[in-house]
Amino acid sequence: MQGTFGQVEFVPLPPRFADRVRWGSLVVGCSMIAGMVLLFGLTTYLQGIVHGHAFPDALLGKAAAVLPPLGVLAIAVLVLTCRRCLRGDYLVVASAESARGALLFAYVLALALILGSFAVPIMFRVWRDTPHLQAPDLLTTFSTLAFATTGFAAGMCYVRPSVQTLRKYSDHPIW
């Protein structure tokens, strides 16, 4: 069920699924951005209460606090751009492949940043007000991981839908 127009290859999508991609990518991407901003604000507020200031004293600790949310925001932006893979009710294969590659790269990078932010307070002393190493902030770590995984899964569903998904949204038995 593929067609070509010039050098661009298109795959027809059920109209209901194409609408789901258009609106779903907008909702998921904006929700991820708003959620990460709120989570980062909550984290800095709670750290301010516990330690007297919002960010760790060490530069490595500051990087560990800021970089994972930025990785998730990159995934959110990529989910928002999944809409660009559509031309009407057709999925542009080349755009979808590049979006999948970018999503995979951003997800692996976000996982590495989350793992790094988890390990930094265990291996290094990042707060001066405590004489020993601290446990990592589990709320932020697992919430950031949940945001990244949700965004990655939604984005991959939009740019690489399964046949079962296409059958679910189809009004015709072509799928």
One Martini backbone bead per residue (centre of mass of N, CA, C, O) as a GRO file, in nm:
protein
  175
    1MET     BB    1   0.056   0.064   0.019
    2GLN     BB    2   0.252   0.223  -0.174
    3GLY     BB    3   0.369   0.550  -0.274
    4THR     BB    4   0.485   0.771  -0.533
    5PHE     BB    5   0.639   1.111  -0.548
    6GLY     BB    6   0.891   1.105  -0.704
    7GLN     BB    7   1.118   1.069  -0.424
    8VAL     BB    8   0.866   1.021  -0.244
    9GLU     BB    9   0.746   0.817   0.015
   10PHE     BB   10   0.423   0.678   0.080
   11VAL     BB   11   0.183   0.615   0.352
   12PRO     BB   12  -0.117   0.517   0.421
   13LEU     BB   13  -0.360   0.648   0.645
   14PRO     BB   14  -0.583   0.659   0.862
   15PRO     BB   15  -0.760   0.934   0.941
   16ARG     BB   16  -0.774   0.886   1.250
   17PHE     BB   17  -0.466   0.849   1.288
   18ALA     BB   18  -0.374   1.119   1.172
   19ASP     BB   19  -0.522   1.281   1.389
   20ARG     BB   20  -0.372   1.154   1.626
   21VAL     BB   21  -0.097   1.261   1.547
   22ARG     BB   22  -0.156   1.561   1.546
   23TRP     BB   23  -0.280   1.578   1.845
   24GLY     BB   24  -0.099   1.388   2.014
   25SER     BB   25   0.173   1.531   1.974
   26LEU     BB   26   0.080   1.793   2.106
   27VAL     BB   27  -0.005   1.684   2.382
   28VAL     BB   28   0.252   1.528   2.462
   29GLY     BB   29   0.463   1.751   2.424
   30CYS     BB   30   0.333   1.969   2.611
   31SER     BB   31   0.317   1.786   2.863
   32MET     BB   32   0.618   1.736   2.890
   33ILE     BB   33   0.705   2.026   2.926
   34ALA     BB   34   0.527   2.096   3.170
   35GLY     BB   35   0.618   1.860   3.352
   36MET     BB   36   0.924   1.931   3.361
   37VAL     BB   37   0.894   2.212   3.479
   38LEU     BB   38   0.747   2.123   3.737
   39LEU     BB   39   0.958   1.918   3.836
   40PHE     BB   40   1.195   2.116   3.852
   41GLY     BB   41   1.058   2.311   4.048
   42LEU     BB   42   1.011   2.107   4.276
   43THR     BB   43   1.304   2.023   4.316
   44THR     BB   44   1.421   2.303   4.381
   45TYR     BB   45   1.238   2.357   4.620
   46LEU     BB   46   1.318   2.110   4.795
   47GLN     BB   47   1.623   2.174   4.800
   48GLY     BB   48   1.587   2.449   4.939
   49ILE     BB   49   1.478   2.330   5.202
   50VAL     BB   50   1.707   2.124   5.271
   51HIS     BB   51   1.982   2.320   5.180
   52GLY     BB   52   1.902   2.645   5.109
   53HIS     BB   53   1.939   2.557   4.803
   54ALA     BB   54   1.866   2.446   4.478
   55PHE     BB   55   2.166   2.391   4.407
   56PRO     BB   56   2.441   2.252   4.385
   57ASP     BB   57   2.776   2.323   4.447
   58ALA     BB   58   2.865   2.147   4.230
   59LEU     BB   59   2.902   2.129   3.894
   60LEU     BB   60   2.821   1.832   3.859
   61GLY     BB   61   2.548   1.864   4.009
   62LYS     BB   62   2.425   2.072   3.817
   63ALA     BB   63   2.437   1.894   3.566
   64ALA     BB   64   2.265   1.658   3.694
   65ALA     BB   65   2.007   1.849   3.726
   66VAL     BB   66   1.977   1.963   3.413
   67LEU     BB   67   2.020   1.748   3.177
   68PRO     BB   68   1.777   1.546   3.190
   69PRO     BB   69   1.550   1.753   3.124
   70LEU     BB   70   1.673   1.828   2.848
   71GLY     BB   71   1.638   1.546   2.723
   72VAL     BB   72   1.327   1.545   2.748
   73LEU     BB   73   1.280   1.802   2.582
   74ALA     BB   74   1.388   1.681   2.321
   75ILE     BB   75   1.170   1.466   2.296
   76ALA     BB   76   0.931   1.663   2.290
   77VAL     BB   77   1.013   1.802   2.028
   78LEU     BB   78   1.005   1.544   1.855
   79VAL     BB   79   0.707   1.486   1.901
   80LEU     BB   80   0.609   1.752   1.774
   81THR     BB   81   0.754   1.676   1.485
   82CYS     BB   82   0.573   1.432   1.387
   83ARG     BB   83   0.378   1.603   1.208
   84ARG     BB   84   0.587   1.636   0.962
   85CYS     BB   85   0.532   1.330   0.849
   86LEU     BB   86   0.280   1.459   0.725
   87ARG     BB   87   0.059   1.426   0.423
   88GLY     BB   88  -0.211   1.440   0.532
   89ASP     BB   89  -0.280   1.082   0.517
   90TYR     BB   90   0.041   1.066   0.494
   91LEU     BB   91   0.344   0.897   0.527
   92VAL     BB   92   0.669   0.998   0.536
   93VAL     BB   93   0.929   0.792   0.526
   94ALA     BB   94   1.184   0.969   0.557
   95SER     BB   95   1.084   1.134   0.800
   96ALA     BB   96   1.028   0.892   0.986
   97GLU     BB   97   1.317   0.781   0.994
   98SER     BB   98   1.449   1.036   1.113
   99ALA     BB   99   1.269   1.048   1.366
  100ARG     BB  100   1.350   0.773   1.481
  101GLY     BB  101   1.653   0.834   1.509
  102ALA     BB  102   1.620   1.082   1.695
  103LEU     BB  103   1.463   0.940   1.920
  104LEU     BB  104   1.673   0.727   1.989
  105PHE     BB  105   1.904   0.919   2.056
  106ALA     BB  106   1.754   1.085   2.278
  107TYR     BB  107   1.691   0.842   2.462
  108VAL     BB  108   1.977   0.744   2.515
  109LEU     BB  109   2.077   1.013   2.626
  110ALA     BB  110   1.871   1.034   2.858
  111LEU     BB  111   1.955   0.772   2.999
  112ALA     BB  112   2.248   0.860   3.052
  113LEU     BB  113   2.174   1.113   3.219
  114ILE     BB  114   2.008   0.968   3.437
  115LEU     BB  115   2.232   0.779   3.531
  116GLY     BB  116   2.430   1.005   3.601
  117SER     BB  117   2.242   1.152   3.811
  118PHE     BB  118   2.236   0.901   3.997
  119ALA     BB  119   2.561   0.870   4.043
  120VAL     BB  120   2.680   1.137   4.148
  121PRO     BB  121   2.590   1.137   4.462
  122ILE     BB  122   2.742   0.865   4.517
  123MET     BB  123   3.046   0.956   4.414
  124PHE     BB  124   2.982   1.259   4.500
  125ARG     BB  125   3.018   1.569   4.653
  126VAL     BB  126   2.756   1.825   4.611
  127TRP     BB  127   2.717   1.901   4.914
  128ARG     BB  128   2.840   2.104   5.181
  129ASP     BB  129   2.632   2.034   5.430
  130THR     BB  130   2.758   1.743   5.385
  131PRO     BB  131   3.011   1.502   5.477
  132HIS     BB  132   2.861   1.303   5.283
  133LEU     BB  133   2.721   1.096   5.092
  134GLN     BB  134   2.437   1.068   4.878
  135ALA     BB  135   2.138   1.007   4.782
  136PRO     BB  136   1.941   1.001   4.536
  137ASP     BB  137   1.679   1.142   4.359
  138LEU     BB  138   1.407   0.944   4.297
  139LEU     BB  139   1.181   1.120   4.188
  140THR     BB  140   1.337   1.248   3.953
  141THR     BB  141   1.446   0.997   3.817
  142PHE     BB  142   1.171   0.843   3.763
  143SER     BB  143   1.020   1.075   3.627
  144THR     BB  144   1.216   1.119   3.394
  145LEU     BB  145   1.197   0.830   3.288
  146ALA     BB  146   0.891   0.837   3.232
  147PHE     BB  147   0.892   1.070   3.032
  148ALA     BB  148   1.089   0.948   2.826
  149THR     BB  149   0.934   0.683   2.766
  150THR     BB  150   0.665   0.805   2.679
  151GLY     BB  151   0.771   0.981   2.447
  152PHE     BB  152   0.904   0.755   2.286
  153ALA     BB  153   0.655   0.575   2.245
  154ALA     BB  154   0.477   0.785   2.107
  155GLY     BB  155   0.665   0.860   1.874
  156MET     BB  156   0.689   0.571   1.756
  157CYS     BB  157   0.386   0.537   1.700
  158TYR     BB  158   0.367   0.777   1.494
  159VAL     BB  159   0.623   0.681   1.293
  160ARG     BB  160   0.557   0.349   1.376
  161PRO     BB  161   0.306   0.184   1.302
  162SER     BB  162   0.115  -0.069   1.353
  163VAL     BB  163  -0.104  -0.286   1.216
  164GLN     BB  164  -0.294  -0.293   1.456
  165THR     BB  165  -0.336   0.013   1.472
  166LEU     BB  166  -0.443   0.051   1.183
  167ARG     BB  167  -0.689  -0.137   1.221
  168LYS     BB  168  -0.823   0.019   1.453
  169TYR     BB  169  -0.852   0.301   1.265
  170SER     BB  170  -0.998   0.159   1.043
  171ASP     BB  171  -1.268   0.158   0.792
  172HIS     BB  172  -1.096  -0.040   0.625
  173PRO     BB  173  -0.970  -0.366   0.505
  174ILE     BB  174  -0.658  -0.293   0.416
  175TRP     BB  175  -0.519  -0.377   0.705
   0.00000   0.00000   0.00000
